[in-house]
Amino acid sequence: MPFSYDANILREIILDHYQNPRNYKQIDSDDFIKIHMDHSDNCTDDIYVYLKVENNVIKECYWYGHACAISTASSSIMTELVVNKTVEEATKIMDEFNKMMKNEEFDESILDEAVCFVNTYRQPSRVGCATISWRGLKEAFEHLKHEGDCDCGK
């Protein structure tokens, strides 16, 4: 990696989002796409991602469920990053996050606090935890494409 990170600061970010998760809320509304994710091979993560998109802009994004510290922090950060972004902008953020998870070159400038997971690739069993909500977001975008509710990637 061409940059260095203070491991203590990275841990503080993860701990803060774990102890004080943002956008943690169960939603019961037909105005939201609801995606259930329980595909973490090495953990008991079982979460829902809720997404509300209007005119191709993510207006609201929440998550809810039971998750480990890595999953909780990643879900919290993801929901903060994508609100008020177009589906295309959020997809770009997701793509850069996934590059980081694979230890590939990535654009840290668009990841903001999500860069705290820069070393997660070193523990392959934790990559699934860090990406579960992001995979849910991707499924939500696929749902939008299928339903014709956005011009994302057509």
Phi, psi and omega in degrees: 000138183282354181233161178242152183233145176280113184302326179294320179293318179300315178297320179298319179297312180299314181297319179299314181288333176288314183283333182228066185297135178271150175056035177267105187199133175276132184244133175234078183209139177286356178282353184243146167278133181241121180240126178264129181234119174219039186253041177262111186299326188250010185216172180260023180304132180212096187230164173241140173248129179245132185224132175238120182239132175230128180052042177070012179246134178284111182273324180212145176213125180229168172217157182204147175139200181249129184207154176289177183300316181295313179297316180299310182296317181295318178297316179300312181294317181302314183296326177291322184291326190266342181296137182071015174256153171289164177300322179295316179297317179294324177296320177298316177300314180299318179298317180293322177299315180294324175299316179299319180296335180264006183061035175262165177297135183218164180267098182294337186295335181262357182269343179049231183294342180298343178296347178298345180264017185303330182261005183299328180304337181289343177238083185309329180293341181266346180299319178299323178292317182290335186255357187300316180289327178295323176293326175295319177299317178299318177298321178297319178295322177297320177299316179300316179298315181297320182278349180075022183274357177208166177260031185283111172068022180280000000 
